[in-house]
Amino acid sequence: EVQLVESGGGLVQPGGSLRLSCAASGFTFSSYWMSWVRQAPGKGLEWVANIKQDGSEKYYVDSVKGRFTISRDNAKNSLYLQMNSLRAEDTAVYYCARDVDTAMLDYWGQGTLVTVSS
Amino acid sequence: EIVLTQSPGTLSLSPGERATLSCRASQSVSSSYLAWYQQKPGQAPRLLIYGASSRATGIPDRFSGSGSGTDFTLTISRLEPEDFAVYYCQQYGSSFGPGTKVDIK
């Protein structure tokens, strides 16, 4: 059974940093692109970033470029999102998702809440 | 950047009725990268349709997708109680549409 479990969310002050993790199991992690998607409270979905199987390609939504870094550790079956210079508008539930050939997100974790507030 | 719009914003229907949801792109997109997701309150999104018309694993056949170019449609042939949710389209590589909420009339 495919499982994705996010962790690392919490309350952080504006300008602060946070690192999200996503532990994957039930599939060959190193064979898939992976994505992060976020959802602000009461709002719609926003794709944030994705990363190729070997980490050689990474893409970001414009609003996080230069502040967020996606990475992965295939030996640990883990995906990460390093978030720096956080802003109030980054407040959201962050989901990791398995990315099939950059065409669809077929499995999602349950999400981790990031709150940016003073 | 491709912008997706969805209509209507809210669809109020009764169980057993047919639901037709629209997703329109600001420019022509590849059908291969058009997907639909369902999200219920407090839950993660779930993939319903990929490649504009292929059902994801385990998705009932009352869900169908169609369309090409700039206009895509998600149809739920007969609404079941568990189908009342928010539906998002996505052109991979772009963000998601704003969503259509299907609620009980």
Contacts between the chains, C-beta under 8 A, distances in Angstrom:
chain1	res1	chain2	res2	distance
A	37	B	45	7.7
A	44	B	88	6.6
A	44	B	96	6.0
A	44	B	97	7.6
A	44	B	98	5.2
A	44	B	99	5.0
A	45	B	37	7.4
A	45	B	39	7.6
A	45	B	45	6.4
A	45	B	88	5.6
A	45	B	90	7.6
A	45	B	95	7.6
A	45	B	96	4.3
A	45	B	99	7.7
A	46	B	95	5.6
A	46	B	96	6.9
A	47	B	90	7.4
A	47	B	94	7.7
A	47	B	95	5.3
A	47	B	96	6.8
A	59	B	93	8.0
A	61	B	95	7.0
A	95	B	44	5.8
A	95	B	45	7.4
A	100	B	50	7.7
A	102	B	33	7.7
A	102	B	92	5.8
A	102	B	93	7.0
A	103	B	32	6.1
A	103	B	33	5.2
A	103	B	35	7.4
A	103	B	50	6.4
A	103	B	51	7.1
A	103	B	92	5.3
A	104	B	33	7.9
A	104	B	35	4.5
A	104	B	47	5.9
A	104	B	50	4.0
A	104	B	51	7.8
A	104	B	56	7.8
A	104	B	92	6.7
A	105	B	35	7.4
A	105	B	37	7.6
A	105	B	45	7.6
A	105	B	47	6.3
A	105	B	90	7.9
A	106	B	47	4.9
A	106	B	50	7.6
A	106	B	56	6.4
A	106	B	57	7.8
A	107	B	47	7.9
A	108	B	44	4.1
A	108	B	45	5.7
A	108	B	46	7.3
A	109	B	44	6.5
A	110	B	43	7.9
A	110	B	44	5.5
A	111	B	44	6.0
